[in-house]
Structures are given as structure tokens and as C-alpha cells.
Amino acid sequence: MEKTSSKFSKEVYGKILGHLEQDILDLLWSSGEASGKEIFTAIRRTRGIALTTVLTVLERLWKKGLVIKEKGESVYLFRPVFTKEEFAKEVSSDFFKGLFELSAGGASASFVNILAQVDPVELDRLKALVESKKKEIESRKG
């Protein structure tokens, strides 16, 4: 039987994941599904950690609504609720919404400047996305 936490909230996305939470999600994104012991075995290769710590963090991720907990034959199996791309989109969407509510003009200018510094090619992609969104809005109006 599949279990998801009823405590899922979008405010989760506004918080930065801890290092261990991120490591666990990265493992689940690459494997698709794993038991707590499998995750522990993979993580302990790079850090000294107890199985109980991994299980506690998995339980927290489940309570936050970021992983699904499903009873296997003898252990619980965990898998991510969102793909890495979906998660990144949700986090960035919530972040930008808050930022734009604070100052849309300043946030837009900063975003474009940072994008130009990080990857200037993305400016063309941004332009295409803006044009596409404008057309979508216009088509809904008329």
C-alpha cells in the first residue's frame, strides 16, 4: 500500500534542503526507488553516518511530501514524489513568485543580469519563452 504524507505544503519548497536530504533525493532520483538500508549503504561510502540517521531523514522527507513510502516485502521502499526537474521548477517558481512580489522590476533586471553572466545563450531561450507566453496570453484574451 502506497503512503504519502498528508502534511504536504508548498512552503516546503521555499526552504533549502539539508545536505543529507539533498544526497538522499539525488540517490532516489538516480535509482527511482530504494530501501532505507540501500540508501544508507550508498551514502556511507562518502560520509560516516548511522542507519538510524538516514531513516530519520527519509521519514522527514516523507512528512514534507517529497518522497513516497511504500511497504515492500519486508522493508519500506522510498521513491521521490517529483522528478529532479519538477522539484527544481517548483522551488524556483515559489522563490521567484516571492521575489517578484517584493520588486518585479528589480527581480527581472537581476535575473537577466545573472542569466547573462552564467549562460548568455539562455538569454535567447528566455526571449523565446517570453514571446511564447505573450502569444498564449493574447490567445486567451481574444
Helices and strands as residue ranges (DSSP letters): E 2-3, G 10-14, H 19-31, E 34-35, H 36-43, H 51-63, E 67-71, E 76-80, H 84-118, H 121-141
